[in-house]
Amino acid sequence: PGAPAVPITPNNDRYINPIPSPDGTHVAYLGMESGLYVMRTDGTGEPVFLGQGNNPAWTSDGSGVVFDATLDDGHHMVAGDIYYASGNFSEISNLTEGYGHIGQFPSISPNGQTVVFEVDGSIYEGTLQ
């Protein structure tokens, strides 16, 4: 049943953690050496590089993705923010800039208006505009 699976990513890195968009038209994935990307699932077009990031989560309509980007000193996390990529994934906003905490593991509510994420074992909530 179905067509055979075919690779859609370029061969210049090793890719992990594919997360398909709810409508199935895109996939977010992590390049182990390069960072976070979004690409069409049919393999057409070029991947969009979002930068260093982890833990992508899609809006319910597939029009945007939130993710975290953290920085460590080799032993401990020293910084981390939550980002939102929208508008063909080329518009990237820092949702927690100047927040003073290390935000990770974002998720978006089904209505697309609320972002929740973890900070030091506590769950925080914010509005996505």
Contacts in CASP RR format, 6 or more apart in sequence:
PFRMAT RR
TARGET T0000
AUTHOR 0000-0000-0000
METHOD contacts of the structure
MODEL  1
PGAPAVPITPNNDRYINPIPSPDGTHVAYLGMESGLYVMRTDGTGEPVFL
GQGNNPAWTSDGSGVVFDATLDDGHHMVAGDIYYASGNFSEISNLTEGYG
HIGQFPSISPNGQTVVFEVDGSIYEGTLQ
8 27 0 8 1.000
8 39 0 8 1.000
8 40 0 8 1.000
8 41 0 8 1.000
8 42 0 8 1.000
8 43 0 8 1.000
9 15 0 8 1.000
9 29 0 8 1.000
9 37 0 8 1.000
9 39 0 8 1.000
9 47 0 8 1.000
10 47 0 8 1.000
12 34 0 8 1.000
13 31 0 8 1.000
13 32 0 8 1.000
13 33 0 8 1.000
13 34 0 8 1.000
14 31 0 8 1.000
14 32 0 8 1.000
14 33 0 8 1.000
15 29 0 8 1.000
15 30 0 8 1.000
15 31 0 8 1.000
15 32 0 8 1.000
15 37 0 8 1.000
16 29 0 8 1.000
16 30 0 8 1.000
16 31 0 8 1.000
16 32 0 8 1.000
17 29 0 8 1.000
17 30 0 8 1.000
17 54 0 8 1.000
17 56 0 8 1.000
18 27 0 8 1.000
18 28 0 8 1.000
18 29 0 8 1.000
19 27 0 8 1.000
19 28 0 8 1.000
19 29 0 8 1.000
19 56 0 8 1.000
19 57 0 8 1.000
19 58 0 8 1.000
20 26 0 8 1.000
20 27 0 8 1.000
20 41 0 8 1.000
21 27 0 8 1.000
21 28 0 8 1.000
21 41 0 8 1.000
21 58 0 8 1.000
21 62 0 8 1.000
21 65 0 8 1.000
22 58 0 8 1.000
22 59 0 8 1.000
22 60 0 8 1.000
22 61 0 8 1.000
22 62 0 8 1.000
23 61 0 8 1.000
23 62 0 8 1.000
24 41 0 8 1.000
25 40 0 8 1.000
25 41 0 8 1.000
25 42 0 8 1.000
25 62 0 8 1.000
26 38 0 8 1.000
26 39 0 8 1.000
26 40 0 8 1.000
26 41 0 8 1.000
26 62 0 8 1.000
27 38 0 8 1.000
27 39 0 8 1.000
27 40 0 8 1.000
27 41 0 8 1.000
28 36 0 8 1.000
28 37 0 8 1.000
28 38 0 8 1.000
28 50 0 8 1.000
28 56 0 8 1.000
28 58 0 8 1.000
28 65 0 8 1.000
28 67 0 8 1.000
29 36 0 8 1.000
29 37 0 8 1.000
29 39 0 8 1.000
30 36 0 8 1.000
30 37 0 8 1.000
30 53 0 8 1.000
30 54 0 8 1.000
30 56 0 8 1.000
31 37 0 8 1.000
34 49 0 8 1.000
35 49 0 8 1.000
35 50 0 8 1.000
35 51 0 8 1.000
35 52 0 8 1.000
35 53 0 8 1.000
36 49 0 8 1.000
36 50 0 8 1.000
36 51 0 8 1.000
36 52 0 8 1.000
36 53 0 8 1.000
36 54 0 8 1.000
36 56 0 8 1.000
36 67 0 8 1.000
37 47 0 8 1.000
37 48 0 8 1.000
37 49 0 8 1.000
37 50 0 8 1.000
38 47 0 8 1.000
38 48 0 8 1.000
38 50 0 8 1.000
38 65 0 8 1.000
38 85 0 8 1.000
38 89 0 8 1.000
39 45 0 8 1.000
39 46 0 8 1.000
39 47 0 8 1.000
39 48 0 8 1.000
48 85 0 8 1.000
48 88 0 8 1.000
48 89 0 8 1.000
48 90 0 8 1.000
50 65 0 8 1.000
50 67 0 8 1.000
50 83 0 8 1.000
50 85 0 8 1.000
50 89 0 8 1.000
50 92 0 8 1.000
51 69 0 8 1.000
52 69 0 8 1.000
53 67 0 8 1.000
53 68 0 8 1.000
53 69 0 8 1.000
53 70 0 8 1.000
53 83 0 8 1.000
54 67 0 8 1.000
54 68 0 8 1.000
54 69 0 8 1.000
54 70 0 8 1.000
54 104 0 8 1.000
55 67 0 8 1.000
55 68 0 8 1.000
55 104 0 8 1.000
55 105 0 8 1.000
55 106 0 8 1.000
56 65 0 8 1.000
56 66 0 8 1.000
56 67 0 8 1.000
57 65 0 8 1.000
57 66 0 8 1.000
57 67 0 8 1.000
57 106 0 8 1.000
57 107 0 8 1.000
57 108 0 8 1.000
58 64 0 8 1.000
58 65 0 8 1.000
58 108 0 8 1.000
59 65 0 8 1.000
59 66 0 8 1.000
59 108 0 8 1.000
59 112 0 8 1.000
59 128 0 8 1.000
60 108 0 8 1.000
60 110 0 8 1.000
60 111 0 8 1.000
60 112 0 8 1.000
61 112 0 8 1.000
63 86 0 8 1.000
63 87 0 8 1.000
64 84 0 8 1.000
64 85 0 8 1.000
64 86 0 8 1.000
64 87 0 8 1.000
64 89 0 8 1.000
65 84 0 8 1.000
65 85 0 8 1.000
65 89 0 8 1.000
66 82 0 8 1.000
66 83 0 8 1.000
66 84 0 8 1.000
66 85 0 8 1.000
66 95 0 8 1.000
66 106 0 8 1.000
66 107 0 8 1.000
66 108 0 8 1.000
66 115 0 8 1.000
66 128 0 8 1.000
67 82 0 8 1.000
67 83 0 8 1.000
67 85 0 8 1.000
67 106 0 8 1.000
68 80 0 8 1.000
68 81 0 8 1.000
68 82 0 8 1.000
68 83 0 8 1.000
68 103 0 8 1.000
68 104 0 8 1.000
68 105 0 8 1.000
68 106 0 8 1.000
68 117 0 8 1.000
69 80 0 8 1.000
69 81 0 8 1.000
69 83 0 8 1.000
70 77 0 8 1.000
70 79 0 8 1.000
70 80 0 8 1.000
70 102 0 8 1.000
70 103 0 8 1.000
70 104 0 8 1.000
71 77 0 8 1.000
71 78 0 8 1.000
71 79 0 8 1.000
71 80 0 8 1.000
72 78 0 8 1.000
77 102 0 8 1.000
78 102 0 8 1.000
79 102 0 8 1.000
80 96 0 8 1.000
80 102 0 8 1.000
80 103 0 8 1.000
80 104 0 8 1.000
81 94 0 8 1.000
81 95 0 8 1.000
81 96 0 8 1.000
81 97 0 8 1.000
81 99 0 8 1.000
81 103 0 8 1.000
82 94 0 8 1.000
82 95 0 8 1.000
82 96 0 8 1.000
82 103 0 8 1.000
82 104 0 8 1.000
82 106 0 8 1.000
82 115 0 8 1.000
82 117 0 8 1.000
83 92 0 8 1.000
83 93 0 8 1.000
83 94 0 8 1.000
83 95 0 8 1.000
84 92 0 8 1.000
84 93 0 8 1.000
84 95 0 8 1.000
84 115 0 8 1.000
84 128 0 8 1.000
85 91 0 8 1.000
85 92 0 8 1.000
85 93 0 8 1.000
86 93 0 8 1.000
95 115 0 8 1.000
95 126 0 8 1.000
95 128 0 8 1.000
96 103 0 8 1.000
96 117 0 8 1.000
101 119 0 8 1.000
101 120 0 8 1.000
101 124 0 8 1.000
102 119 0 8 1.000
102 120 0 8 1.000
103 117 0 8 1.000
103 118 0 8 1.000
103 119 0 8 1.000
103 124 0 8 1.000
104 117 0 8 1.000
104 118 0 8 1.000
104 119 0 8 1.000
105 117 0 8 1.000
105 118 0 8 1.000
106 115 0 8 1.000
106 116 0 8 1.000
106 117 0 8 1.000
107 115 0 8 1.000
107 116 0 8 1.000
107 117 0 8 1.000
108 114 0 8 1.000
108 115 0 8 1.000
108 128 0 8 1.000
109 115 0 8 1.000
109 116 0 8 1.000
112 128 0 8 1.000
113 127 0 8 1.000
113 128 0 8 1.000
114 125 0 8 1.000
114 126 0 8 1.000
114 127 0 8 1.000
114 128 0 8 1.000
115 125 0 8 1.000
115 126 0 8 1.000
115 127 0 8 1.000
115 128 0 8 1.000
116 123 0 8 1.000
116 124 0 8 1.000
116 125 0 8 1.000
116 126 0 8 1.000
117 123 0 8 1.000
117 124 0 8 1.000
118 124 0 8 1.000
END
